[in-house]
């Protein structure tokens, strides 16, 4: 299913999508570089995509911060023809549980 230009749509099977997992890992890696952090990607919860000049993905996922699993949301802009991925937003939503 193609995303609607300008509108966002759910990514079917996002939790099991290799592409979405790779984008979430990319976001965690970029965040860790920028913030000198130690987050470890755990799993994708959901994702939406929006067709722009390329595709913007809004991904909700869990990552471990030390012994605590927290929920984050990220926004990654992908421009395939340029082989480009850009982290545009990374924010913590909640703290889930201690591992």
PEQUI-V99788 format. One record per backbone hydrogen bond with DSSP energy under -0.5 kcal/mol. NH is the residue of the N-H (numbers start at 1). CO is the residue of the C=O. If there is no record, write none. Layout:
BEGIN
[[NH:CO] [NH:CO]]
END
This chain:
BEGIN
[[6:51] [7:4] [9:49] [11:47] [12:10] [14:11] [16:13] [17:13] [17:14] [21:17] [22:18] [23:19] [24:20] [25:21] [26:22] [27:23] [28:24] [29:25] [30:26] [31:27] [32:28] [33:29] [34:30] [35:31] [36:32] [37:32] [40:64] [42:62] [43:62] [45:60] [46:60] [48:58] [49:9] [50:56] [51:4] [51:7] [52:50] [52:54] [54:52] [55:78] [56:50] [57:55] [57:76] [58:48] [59:57] [59:74] [60:46] [61:72] [62:43] [63:70] [64:40] [65:68] [66:64] [67:65] [68:65] [69:97] [70:63] [70:68] [71:94] [72:61] [73:91] [74:59] [75:89] [76:57] [77:86] [78:55] [78:76] [79:84] [80:78] [82:79] [83:80] [84:79] [86:77] [88:75] [88:86] [89:75] [91:73] [93:71] [94:71] [96:69] [96:94] [97:69] [99:67]]
END
